[in-house]
Amino acid sequence: MTQRERWSSKTIFIFAAVGSAVGLGNVWRFPYLAGKYGGGAFLIPYIIMLFVMGVPLLIMEFAIGQKMQLGAVGAFKKIKRKLAGIGIASVLCGFVVVSYYAVVMAWSLLYMFFSFRLSWGADTKSFFFNQVLHLSSGAGNPGYIAIPIIFALVAVWLMVYFSIWKGVKSVGKVVMITMPLPIILLLILLIRGITLPGAGEGIIFYLKPDFSALLDLAVWRAAASQIFFTLSLAFGIMIAYASYQHEASDISKSAIITALLNSAISIVAGLAVFSTLGYMAVKSGIPIKELAASSGPSLAFIVFPKALSLMPLAPLFAVLFFIMLITLAIDSAFSLVEAASTVLCDNYPHLRKEDISFYVCAAGFTCGIIFTSFAGLYYLDITDHFITNYGLVAAGLLEIWAVVDFYGAEKLRGYINEVSDIKIGKYWSIAISYIIPALLLVLLTTGIVSDIKKPYGNYPQGAIFCFGWLVLILVFTASFLFSRFASKTNDGKINR
């Protein structure tokens, strides 16, 4: 039996988990949601959902990985053979995400070089859409491959590969740099932002509470959604990372530290973003509310470059901003790859870790090529919407079902308390068994109803089917077939 790899220390494990959780969503999704849904009042449902849903689920995933000493597929297979497909669903969802997430990193890499000369000029929107993406007229017109993006994508995947090629040994060394570095850069940008004229107005807009928003169900849905996705839940990542912990390692403390650090970084990112937007509002005359309406790529590649251009020492802070985006994203990217690599290593221990990592990275690069096309932004948007709103939520529900109905929530709680300094009470079992599944079902059903009433993004039905529903069908068909195959095997052996 091969000795399983171990993290070199508890600190490295926490760094890796926090690095996976903290990603682009902390910078461009959380501030947007806070600005949109009641400012400081949004923090109330956000913090409630953090402790009602986020921490309990993170504890569950850490516990399953550490107890079973296997990645997502092997862990659920060890609970019951027919549940192996649940792990496949989680890992495949994560693999789809990393295939387009790496493309966003490629944009960031290009923009880092553009920053030296502020190449985007005065019209940042036209530069991003026309000169970088070569965006086509619609999802039905794929056009060609954007050559600079494909070369940047190769560079991104090389960075990912050499971060994980030797498993937790190389990951442990990389996260010592890539976890603290973006936080340091974020603090530098925050200090610079709050010293600019108009920063106060931006921060007030960000934090001023509108308590009437708490009566809006959409606010609570948004908070639950953000917590679920920002903690890398249902990707198979946290299960894989925890499987490299010793079976007697503390679980609940690690989960609480990871969740709190992730949320603290989100709040600080909001301060950095809105202080800068406040300055831009003063300089450009555009209301903060209008600037704050941008999220995702629009915020990072259109609004923020414009704001950075208005700053003194603009090239320096622009370079720092895009280095921050790249280092934020790379931990999340290679954690998604590591989740898949762990599954393959568990099942094919005779293969070298370096080879498995290469195969996964090569497959991720190949699948991501479609997102470098002239219509890539449309395809990315559709795929992200369906995988994150339906695929991951469904995978999360299946994980909970496996733990509650087949392993036993109370049995798992007993193991958690046996190895943890912070003991969890009966509430955890109630939350896992009833409260969290109800919340995830609300997220799932309301999303489906909304998309039935109005096609997402008003995209053509063909594009929605190919990059949305078909991707989900393939992921869950693969997981179902794998479960059927696994349930027919009678040896019950688990490779370690």
C-alpha positions in Angstrom: 0.0 0.0 0.0 1.4 3.4 -1.1 1.8 6.0 1.7 -0.6 8.9 1.0 1.0 12.3 0.5 0.7 14.8 3.3 0.7 18.5 3.6 4.0 19.6 5.2 2.1 21.6 7.9 -1.3 22.7 9.1 -0.5 26.2 7.9 0.1 25.0 4.3 -3.2 23.2 4.3 -5.0 26.3 5.4 -3.2 28.4 2.8 -4.2 25.9 0.1 -7.9 25.9 1.2 -8.1 29.7 1.6 -6.3 30.1 -1.8 -8.9 27.9 -3.4 -11.8 29.7 -1.8 -10.5 33.2 -2.6 -10.7 33.9 -6.3 -12.0 36.4 -8.8 -15.5 36.2 -7.3 -14.2 37.9 -4.2 -13.1 40.9 -6.2 -15.7 41.3 -8.9 -18.8 39.5 -7.5 -19.0 40.2 -3.8 -18.6 44.0 -4.1 -21.2 44.1 -6.9 -23.7 42.1 -4.8 -23.1 44.3 -1.8 -23.6 47.5 -3.8 -26.7 46.1 -5.5 -28.4 44.6 -2.4 -28.5 47.0 0.4 -24.9 48.0 0.9 -23.9 47.3 4.5 -27.3 45.6 5.1 -26.2 42.8 2.6 -23.6 41.8 5.2 -26.4 40.6 7.5 -27.8 37.9 5.2 -24.2 37.2 4.0 -22.9 36.5 7.5 -26.0 34.5 8.5 -25.6 32.3 5.4 -21.9 32.0 6.1 -22.7 30.3 9.5 -26.0 28.6 8.5 -24.7 27.1 5.3 -21.1 27.8 4.4 -19.3 26.6 7.6 -21.4 23.5 8.1 -20.9 22.4 4.5 -17.2 23.1 4.6 -16.9 21.1 7.8 -18.7 18.2 6.0 -16.4 18.2 3.0 -13.3 18.5 5.1 -14.5 15.6 7.3 -15.4 13.3 4.3 -12.1 13.8 2.6 -10.0 13.4 5.8 -12.0 10.4 7.1 -11.9 8.5 3.8 -8.4 9.6 2.9 -9.5 9.8 -0.7 -10.6 12.3 -3.4 -14.3 13.0 -4.1 -14.9 9.8 -6.2 -13.1 7.4 -3.8 -14.6 9.0 -0.7 -18.2 8.6 -1.8 -17.5 5.2 -3.3 -16.1 4.2 0.1 -19.4 5.2 1.7 -21.3 3.1 -0.8 -20.1 2.0 -4.2 -23.1 3.3 -6.2 -22.4 6.8 -4.8 -19.1 7.1 -6.7 -20.9 9.1 -9.4 -21.5 11.9 -7.0 -17.8 12.6 -6.8 -17.6 12.4 -10.6 -20.4 15.1 -10.9 -18.5 17.4 -8.5 -15.1 16.9 -10.2 -16.6 17.3 -13.7 -18.4 20.5 -12.8 -15.1 21.8 -11.5 -13.3 20.7 -14.6 -15.7 22.6 -16.8 -15.3 25.7 -14.6 -11.5 25.6 -14.8 -11.6 25.2 -18.6 -13.1 28.7 -18.9 -11.6 30.2 -15.7 -8.2 29.7 -17.3 -9.3 31.9 -20.2 -10.2 34.7 -17.9 -6.7 34.3 -16.4 -5.4 34.6 -20.0 -7.2 37.9 -20.4 -5.7 39.1 -17.1 -2.2 38.1 -18.2 -2.6 40.1 -21.5 -3.8 43.1 -19.5 -0.8 42.9 -17.2 1.3 43.6 -20.2 -1.1 46.2 -21.6 -0.8 48.0 -18.2 2.7 49.1 -18.8 1.6 51.5 -21.5 -2.1 51.7 -20.6 -2.8 50.3 -24.0 -6.6 50.4 -23.6 -6.6 54.2 -24.0 -9.7 56.3 -23.3 -12.3 53.8 -24.7 -11.7 50.7 -22.4 -15.0 49.1 -23.5 -14.1 49.2 -27.2 -10.6 48.0 -26.5 -11.7 45.0 -24.5 -14.5 43.9 -26.8 -13.0 44.7 -30.2 -9.3 44.6 -29.9 -8.8 41.9 -27.2 -11.8 39.6 -27.6 -12.7 40.5 -31.2 -16.2 39.9 -29.9 -18.6 38.7 -32.6 -22.1 39.9 -33.3 -23.7 37.1 -31.3 -23.4 33.5 -29.9 -24.5 32.2 -33.3 -21.4 33.6 -34.9 -18.3 31.9 -33.4 -15.8 33.6 -35.8 -12.2 32.5 -35.4 -9.7 31.9 -32.5 -8.2 35.0 -31.0 -4.5 34.2 -31.4 -3.1 36.4 -28.5 -5.6 34.8 -26.1 -4.7 31.3 -27.1 -0.9 32.0 -26.5 -1.8 33.5 -23.2 -3.9 30.5 -22.4 -0.9 28.2 -23.1 1.2 30.3 -20.6 -1.6 30.0 -18.0 -1.8 26.3 -18.2 2.0 26.0 -18.0 1.8 28.0 -14.7 -1.0 25.7 -13.5 0.8 22.6 -14.4 4.1 23.5 -12.7 2.0 24.5 -9.6 0.5 21.0 -9.2 2.8 18.6 -11.1 4.2 17.0 -8.0 1.0 17.0 -6.0 0.8 18.5 -2.6 4.5 19.0 -2.5 4.6 21.5 -5.3 1.2 23.0 -4.3 2.5 23.6 -0.8 5.4 25.6 -2.1 3.4 27.6 -4.5 0.6 28.6 -2.1 3.2 30.1 0.3 3.6 32.8 -2.4 0.2 32.9 -4.2 -2.0 33.0 -1.2 -0.4 36.0 0.7 0.8 37.9 -2.4 -2.7 38.9 -3.7 -3.7 39.9 -0.2 -0.7 42.2 0.1 -1.4 43.7 -3.4 -5.1 44.1 -2.4 -4.1 46.0 0.7 -1.7 48.2 -1.3 -4.6 49.0 -3.7 -6.9 49.7 -0.8 -4.4 52.1 0.8 -4.0 53.8 -2.5 -7.7 53.9 -3.1 -8.7 55.4 0.3 -6.2 58.2 -0.2 -7.9 59.4 -3.4 -10.5 62.2 -3.7 -14.0 60.8 -3.6 -13.0 57.5 -2.0 -15.2 58.3 1.0 -18.3 58.6 -1.2 -17.5 55.3 -2.8 -17.0 53.5 0.6 -20.3 55.1 1.9 -22.2 53.8 -1.1 -20.6 50.3 -0.4 -21.3 50.2 3.3 -24.4 52.4 3.9 -27.1 50.0 5.0 -30.5 49.9 3.3 -32.4 47.7 5.7 -35.5 47.5 3.5 -33.5 45.3 1.2 -33.6 42.6 3.9 -37.3 42.1 3.0 -36.4 41.1 -0.5 -36.0 37.3 -1.0 -33.6 38.0 -3.9 -31.1 39.5 -1.4 -31.1 36.3 0.7 -30.8 34.2 -2.4 -27.8 36.2 -3.6 -26.1 35.9 -0.2 -26.7 32.1 -0.1 -25.4 31.8 -3.6 -22.3 33.8 -2.9 -21.4 31.8 0.2 -21.9 28.5 -1.6 -19.7 29.3 -4.6 -17.0 31.4 -2.9 -16.1 28.6 -0.5 -15.4 26.2 -3.4 -18.2 23.9 -2.2 -19.3 20.8 -4.3 -16.2 21.1 -6.6 -14.5 18.1 -5.0 -11.6 20.5 -4.1 -12.0 20.6 -0.3 -12.5 16.9 -0.2 -9.3 16.3 -2.1 -7.3 18.8 -0.1 -8.6 17.4 3.2 -7.7 13.8 2.1 -4.0 14.8 2.4 -4.5 15.6 6.1 -3.8 13.1 8.8 -7.0 11.3 10.0 -6.6 12.9 13.4 -6.2 16.5 12.2 -8.5 19.2 13.5 -11.5 19.8 11.2 -13.9 22.3 12.6 -11.2 24.9 13.4 -9.7 24.6 9.9 -13.1 25.1 8.3 -13.9 28.2 10.5 -10.5 29.8 9.8 -10.9 29.2 6.0 -14.4 30.6 5.9 -13.7 33.6 8.0 -10.5 34.5 6.1 -12.3 34.2 2.8 -15.1 36.5 3.9 -12.7 39.0 5.4 -10.9 39.2 2.1 -14.2 39.7 0.2 -15.0 42.7 2.5 -11.6 44.2 2.1 -11.8 43.8 -1.7 -15.1 45.7 -1.6 -13.4 48.6 0.2 -10.6 48.6 -2.4 -13.1 48.5 -5.4 -15.5 51.1 -4.1 -12.9 53.6 -2.9 -11.4 53.5 -6.5 -14.9 53.8 -8.1 -15.6 56.8 -5.8 -12.5 58.4 -7.2 -13.5 57.6 -10.7 -17.0 59.1 -10.1 -15.4 62.4 -9.1 -13.0 62.5 -12.0 -15.4 61.3 -14.7 -18.7 62.7 -13.5 -20.3 59.3 -13.8 -22.6 58.4 -10.8 -21.2 55.7 -8.5 -24.4 53.8 -8.8 -23.9 53.4 -12.5 -20.2 52.3 -12.1 -21.2 49.9 -9.4 -23.7 48.2 -11.7 -20.8 46.4 -13.5 -19.6 43.0 -12.3 -17.5 40.2 -13.6 -15.4 40.9 -16.7 -17.0 44.4 -17.2 -15.7 45.5 -13.8 -12.2 44.0 -14.2 -11.5 44.8 -17.8 -13.6 47.9 -18.6 -14.5 49.9 -15.5 -11.3 49.3 -13.4 -8.8 50.0 -16.2 -10.6 53.3 -16.8 -10.4 54.1 -13.1 -6.8 53.1 -12.9 -5.9 55.3 -15.9 -7.1 58.3 -13.9 -4.8 57.6 -11.0 -1.4 59.1 -10.5 1.3 56.5 -11.2 -1.4 54.7 -13.3 0.8 52.0 -15.0 2.2 50.9 -11.6 -1.2 50.4 -10.0 -2.6 48.8 -13.2 0.2 46.2 -13.2 -0.3 45.5 -9.5 -4.1 45.1 -10.1 -3.7 42.5 -12.8 -1.0 40.7 -11.0 -3.4 40.5 -8.1 -6.1 39.0 -10.4 -3.7 36.4 -11.8 -2.4 35.3 -8.3 -6.0 35.3 -6.9 -7.2 33.1 -9.8 -4.3 30.7 -10.0 -4.9 29.1 -6.6 -8.5 28.5 -7.5 -7.5 27.2 -10.9 -4.9 24.6 -9.8 -7.2 23.5 -6.9 -9.8 22.5 -9.5 -7.2 20.6 -11.5 -5.9 19.0 -8.3 -9.4 17.7 -7.5 -9.4 15.9 -10.8 -5.8 14.7 -10.5 -6.4 13.3 -7.0 -9.3 11.1 -8.3 -7.1 9.7 -11.1 -4.1 9.2 -8.6 -6.5 7.3 -6.2 -7.7 5.0 -9.0 -4.4 4.6 -11.0 -1.6 4.6 -8.4 0.8 3.1 -10.9 0.8 6.3 -13.0 3.2 9.1 -12.1 1.7 12.2 -10.5 3.5 14.4 -13.1 1.9 12.5 -16.0 -1.6 12.6 -14.5 -1.3 16.4 -13.9 -0.2 16.8 -17.5 -3.1 14.9 -18.9 -5.6 16.9 -16.9 -4.0 20.2 -17.8 -3.9 19.2 -21.5 -7.6 18.3 -21.4 -8.5 21.5 -19.7 -6.6 23.6 -22.3 -8.3 21.7 -25.1 -11.7 22.2 -23.7 -11.0 25.9 -23.1 -10.1 26.6 -26.8 -13.8 27.3 -27.7 -13.8 30.1 -25.1 -11.0 31.9 -27.0 -13.1 32.2 -30.1 -14.7 35.5 -31.1 -17.9 34.4 -29.4 -16.0 33.0 -26.4 -17.4 35.6 -24.0 -21.0 34.5 -24.8 -20.2 30.8 -24.4 -18.3 31.5 -21.2 -21.2 33.4 -19.7 -23.8 30.7 -20.6 -21.6 27.8 -19.3 -20.8 29.6 -16.1 -24.5 30.4 -15.4 -25.6 26.8 -15.9 -22.7 25.1 -14.1 -22.7 27.3 -11.1 -26.4 27.8 -10.7 -27.5 24.2 -11.5 -24.5 21.8 -11.7 -22.8 22.7 -8.5 -26.0 23.1 -6.5 -27.2 19.7 -7.7 -23.9 18.2 -6.9 -24.0 19.7 -3.4 -27.5 18.3 -2.8 -26.2 14.8 -3.9 -23.2 15.1 -1.5 -25.5 15.9 1.4 -27.9 13.0 0.5 -24.9 10.6 0.5 -23.7 11.8 3.9 -27.1 12.0 5.6 -28.8 8.9 4.2 -25.9 6.5 3.8 -23.1 7.5 6.2 -25.1 9.3 8.8 -24.8 12.9 9.9 -24.5 12.1 13.6 -21.9 9.5 12.9 -19.8 12.0 10.9 -20.4 14.6 13.7 -19.0 12.2 16.2 -15.8 11.8 14.1 -15.5 15.6 13.7 -15.8 16.2 17.4 -13.3 13.4 18.2 -10.5 15.1 16.3 -11.5 18.8 16.7 -10.9 21.3 19.5 -14.1 23.2 18.6 -17.0 20.8 19.1 -20.0 21.1 16.9 -23.5 20.5 18.4 -26.7 18.8 17.2 -27.5 21.9 15.2 -24.8 20.9 12.6 -26.7 17.6 11.9 -30.0 19.5 11.7 -28.5 22.0 9.3 -26.9 19.3 7.1 -30.1 17.2 7.1 -32.8 19.8 6.6 -31.9 23.5 6.5 -29.2 23.5 3.9 -30.9 21.1 1.5 -34.0 23.4 1.7 -31.8 26.4 0.9 -30.1 24.7 -2.0 -33.5 23.5 -3.4 -34.7 27.1 -3.3 -31.6 28.2 -5.3 -32.1 25.5 -7.8 -35.9 25.8 -8.4 -36.0 29.6 -8.5 -33.1 29.6 -11.0 -34.9 27.1 -13.2 -38.2 29.0 -13.0 -36.4 32.3 -13.9 -34.7 30.7 -16.9 -38.0 29.1 -18.1 -39.8 32.5 -18.0 -37.0 34.3 -19.8 -34.0 32.7 -21.6 -30.8 33.5 -19.8 -29.2 36.6 -21.3 -31.6 36.5 -24.2 -29.1 34.2 -25.9 -30.3 32.0 -28.9 -31.9 28.8 -27.7 -29.3 26.8 -29.6 -26.4 28.4 -27.8 -28.2 27.9 -24.4 -28.8 24.3 -25.2 -25.2 23.5 -26.4 -23.3 25.5 -23.7 -25.8 25.2 -20.9 -28.2 22.2 -20.8 -26.1 19.9 -22.9 -23.0 20.4 -20.6 -25.2 19.6 -17.6 -26.6 16.5 -19.3 -23.2 15.2 -20.2 -21.8 15.8 -16.6 -24.7 14.1 -14.9 -25.0 11.3 -17.5 -21.3 10.5 -17.0 -21.8 10.5 -13.2 -24.9 8.2 -13.5 -23.1 5.8 -15.8 -20.1 5.7 -13.5 -22.3 5.0 -10.5 -23.9 2.1 -12.4 -20.5 0.7 -13.3 -19.1 1.2 -9.8 -22.2 -0.5 -8.2 -21.7 -3.6 -10.3 -18.1 -4.1 -9.2 -17.9 -6.5 -6.2 -14.4 -6.2 -5.1 -15.0 -3.1 -3.0 -11.3 -2.2 -3.2 -10.2 1.4 -2.8 -6.8 2.3 -4.0 -4.7 4.5 -1.7 
